[in-house]
Amino acid sequence: MAQAQTRPQPPADFAWQAEIQVVDGDEVLASNAEGDDTMCRQFAQAIRRRYG
């Protein structure tokens, strides 16, 4: 871990060129199509709906 912390890190303001979906079978629980914050909220809501 200490060695990994000495490696140069990219700036935190870069944007991934990736489309991410969290799926369960055929159901899309969350997607980053509208941004990462939206995807995180969608996923949290899906967990609350399923598990309370």
MOMO-V304080 format. One record per residue. N is the residue number from 1. SS is DSSP state (h for helix, s for strand, l for the rest). D_FIRST is the distance of its C-alpha to the first C-alpha in Angstrom with 2 decimals. Layout:
[[N | SS | D_FIRST] [N | SS | D_FIRST]]
//
This chain:
[[1 | l | 0.00] [2 | h | 3.78] [3 | h | 5.40] [4 | h | 5.12] [5 | h | 6.38] [6 | l | 9.04] [7 | l | 10.47] [8 | l | 13.70] [9 | l | 14.04] [10 | l | 17.44] [11 | l | 19.72] [12 | l | 19.76] [13 | l | 23.51] [14 | l | 23.69] [15 | l | 25.47] [16 | l | 24.55] [17 | l | 27.60] [18 | l | 27.15] [19 | l | 29.37] [20 | l | 27.66] [21 | s | 29.67] [22 | s | 28.88] [23 | s | 31.71] [24 | s | 33.23] [25 | l | 35.87] [26 | l | 38.11] [27 | s | 37.13] [28 | s | 34.86] [29 | s | 33.06] [30 | s | 31.37] [31 | s | 31.23] [32 | l | 29.82] [33 | l | 33.26] [34 | l | 33.93] [35 | l | 30.45] [36 | h | 27.05] [37 | h | 28.24] [38 | h | 31.24] [39 | h | 29.26] [40 | h | 27.16] [41 | h | 30.45] [42 | h | 32.15] [43 | h | 29.50] [44 | h | 29.61] [45 | h | 33.41] [46 | h | 33.44] [47 | h | 31.43] [48 | h | 33.82] [49 | h | 36.84] [50 | h | 35.81] [51 | h | 34.39] [52 | l | 35.80]]
//
